[in-house]
Amino acid sequence: MTDRQPRIVFFGTPEFAVASLRALHTSGFVIAAVVTAPDKPAGRGRKISSSPVKEYALKHSLTLLQPERLRDTDFINTLRERQADIFVVVAFRMLPEEVWTIPPLGTFNLHASLLPQYRGAAPINHAIINGETETGVTTFLIDKEIDTGQILLSEATEILPEDNAGSLHDRLMGIGAALVTETAEKLYRGELKPIPQKKKSGETLITAPRLSAPDMIIDWREPAVKVHNRIRGLSPYPGAVATLRREGRVMRLKIFQSRLRNDIIAIPGTIITPDRSTLIISSSAGALEILSVQPEGRRRMTAAEFLRGFVPQGWELA
């Protein structure tokens, strides 16, 4: 870095963003302000909850801003008064042009994919659901369209067979924090040349929109490996859902962990319990041994625990 410490305004809300804020804060940058979402009710008791980024900012006595409206004149004037060199955005909502054009060196965002692939709100989930074996993180300059700005830096990582959305999230969180710091340092020194996003010849771009209810429903007519990847891609949150029916009763069962069982072939959706601790459900082209579930209204448990109170006879998978 130069003799003067660079000034950063950081925008972020969830735990994924805290790692990047911490990396910047401990690397010599001046955190001129931290912008996060307003406090909101959460949980069954609707208790007012603060974001993880807010908690970090308060713990370290950083200037905190929680605007209701990002186009608010007072908020924009406050941002200008912070005299930041760079704005950094990690897991925050879309910024209006009046905001991202303020800093002289630009505003950059960290995205949890190798852009231009998996633009959207849920790149980690969709990459695993689609059976990808590689992903990564990318920093890019924000422009008028979502996730389309010029790329600054990127770093790839393998998606391991045992990964789920939670483990991959945590790994990308650490890789991304290091990349954010490197990007800010090199951008401040003038060492980066932004590169327009381009797809490779013959490549089809895959998007990663926000997860919706249909994304969570398991279709047992799909190949077992696709069902397995959906379970991985939705674990630990929000969870892949299987719907069971018997004599007018409906049971929704979230499935969090499975194991491929290519040694079993049966009609898709068949429930198989060779003993009182093993739960297998057939799909097309194989079957899945279910390892971890959560019946509706109950806690998460192992399949063995679930089977102690579940008699499979008469139940059918929708």
N, C-alpha and C positions, 0 to 999 in steps of 0.2 A: 504494500500500500504506500501511498504518498505520505508526506509528513503530516498532512491534515487528516484526521480520522473521518472517513466517509459517513454521511448521515443517511439513515434508512427509516422510512415509515413502513411498518409491517402490517399486512392485512391477513387475518386468518381466524378460524373459529375452533375446529376440532383438535383432538390429540395429534392427528397427523401433522398439523401445522406447528405444534409446540416444538417439535424436534428442530425444525428449521429456524424458528425464532431463537431457540436456545443456542444453536450453532452460530448464528449471526451475533448474538449478544455476547458470547464468550470468545469471539474471534477479533474483537477490537473495533467493531462497527458501533457507531453511536445510534442507538434506537431512539430516534426523535419522537416517535409516537407508535402506539400499537392500536390498530383498529379491529374491533371484533363485533359480533352480533349483539344486539341488546339482550338483556336477561329475559328469560321466558319461563312460564310454568312447564314442569316436566313431571312424568310419572303419575301414578294413580292419585297421589295426594295433591297434584298440581302445585307442588312447591316450586318457588322461583329458583331457577338454576342458572349458574354462570358458566360460560364456556371455559374449556381448558386453557385457551389462550389468555382469557381475562385473568384466570387464577395465576398463571405464570407472570403476567404483567404486574399484578398487584404484589406478588411475592417479592419481585425485584424492583419495586417502586418505579416502574416505567409509566410514562404518560399514556393514559388510556382514553380512547374515544369509542363511543358506542352509538353511532348515529342511527336514528330511525329511518331517515331518508338520505341516501348518498348524494342527492342533488341539492341538499339544503345549503343555502348560501353561507350560513355561519360555519358549517362543517367544512366547506371548501375553503373558506378564508382561513380557518384554523390550520388546514393542511398546508396552505401556502406559507403561513407564518412559521411552520416547523422547518422550512428551508432545507428539505431533504434533497440529496443527490439522486436517490433511487427509491422507487416504491417496489416492495416485494409482496407478491400475493401467493398464498398457499391455502387452498381449500376455503375460498371465500366466494361470495356471490359476484356476479358480473358487475364490473365498475363502469360508470358512465364516462364518456369521453372527457367531460369537464374535470374528472379526477385523474385518469391515467395519463393525461397530457401535462400534468403539473411539474413533475421532476425533470430537470434538464437532461439527465442520462436515461430517462425512460422508466417504464413500469414493466417488470417481468413476472411471469407466473410459473409455478412448478406444476407439471401435469404428470400423473402416474401412468404414463404409457410412452411408447416410442412414436411420437407424432411423425406423420399425420394419422397413424393408426389409432383407433380407439379414442377419438374425440368424444367428449361427453362427460356426464356426471359420475359414471360408475365403471371406469376402465379396469379396475382390478377384478371386479366381479365378472365382467363380460369376458375378459381374457381367459380366465379359468373355465368358465362355462363353455367357451368355444374350443377348449382343449389346446390352447397355445402352450408352447414349451419355452417361450422367451417373451419377456416384456422389458420394462425399464422406466426411466424417468426422463423428462425433458424440461428444460427451461426455455421460455420463449417470450418475446416482446408482445405485450398486449396490443391488439388493434380493435377495430370495430366489430369483428365477428368472433364468436366463441371458439377458442382453441385453434385459431388459424394463423397466428402471428409468426414472425420470423424466428427461427430456432437459434438459440444461443449455444447451449450445450446439451448433451444427452449421455446417458449411461445405461447399458443393457444389463440384465440379470436373467438367469435361468429360472423357469417355473418348475419346481421339483414335483415329482409324482405325488409326494406326500403333502404338498402345499394345499392350504385352503385360503379363502379370502383373508382370514385373520393373519396367518403367518406371512403371506405375501405383503399385506398392508404394512406389517411391522418392518419387514426387510426394506421395502421401498421407502418407508419413512426415514430410515437411517441413511440410505443411499441418497435420497432426495435432499436431506439436510446438508450433507457434504457438498452436493452439486449446487445448492442455493448459495452457499458461502463462496465456492469457487466462482460461480457466475457473477456474484456481486463484486468480488475482488477484481476479476478481469474486466468487467464492464467499467468499473471505476478507473482502472488504469488505461482504458482504451485498447485492450488487447483482444476484443472479440469482434468478429465480423458476422453479423446476423445473416442467416441463410433462409431463403424462402422455403416453405414446406412444399415438397414434391413427392408424389407417389412414384414407386418404381415401375418400370415398364411391365405391363401385364398384371400389375397388382390391383386388387380390389380393396378399397378402403372400407373398414369395418367401424361402425360407430358404437358408442357405449352410453346410450341414454340412461336416464334415471330408472332404477328398477321399479317395475309395476307389479301388481298382483299376478297377472298371468305368467310373469317370469319365474315366479316362485312355485308354480304348480308342476309336479312331476307327472310326466306322461310315460307310463310303463311300456307303451308300444315302441318307444325309442330304444336304440341299442343300449345295452347295459353301460358301456363306457360313457355315453352321452348323459345318462342319468347320473352316473357317478360324478362326472364333471360338474353337473348342475348342483349337486349336493355340496361339492367342494367349493364351488364359486359363491354359494350363498351361506357358507358357514364361517364364523359363528352367527352372523347376522345378515339378512333377516331370517334365514332358515328355509330350506326347501320343504314343500308341503305335500304330504300324501293324504288323500281323503278316503276313509273307509266307511262303508255302509252295511247295515244289517237291520232288517225288519223296520225300516223307517228311521232308524237311528243313524246319526252321522258323527264320525270322529275325525277331527283334523289332527294329523300327527306331523310335527316338524322332525325332519331327519337331518342330523348334523355330520354324521360320519358313516362311511360305508367302505366295503372292500369288494373288489370284483371277484366273482365266482364263476369262472368260465367252465367249470366242471358240471354245472347244473343247467339243464334245459327244460323249460316248462312253458305253459301258456303265459304270455305277459300278464303280470299282475297277480300271479299265484303266490299265496303266502305259504311258506314252507318252514316248519319248526321241527327239525330232526331231534331236538331235545329241548328242555325247558330253559336253556340259556342262549340258544342260537335262533336268530330270526333272519330268514332269507326271503327275498322277494324277487321273482323272476321278471325279466324284461326281455325284449327281443335280443337275440344274439348273446345270451348269457343271463346272469343273475347277480344280485348284490346281497352280500351279507351286511345287515344293518347293525351298526355298532353303538350309535348314540342317538337318542330320540327325546322328544318332549311332547307328551300328550297335551291337548288343549287344556289350559287352566292349571297345569301342573308344572313341576320343575323338570329340568333336563335330567336324563338318567341313562344308564347303559341299557342295551337291549335285554340283557338278562334281568335287570330290575323291572323293566316294562313287562316282560313275559310272566313275572310272578303274579301279576294281577290281570293279565289279558289272555282270554281263551280265544284262539283264532278261528275256531269253527263257526261258520255262518257269516263271517265278515268278508266283504269283497272290496277290492280297491277300485275306486272310480276311475 
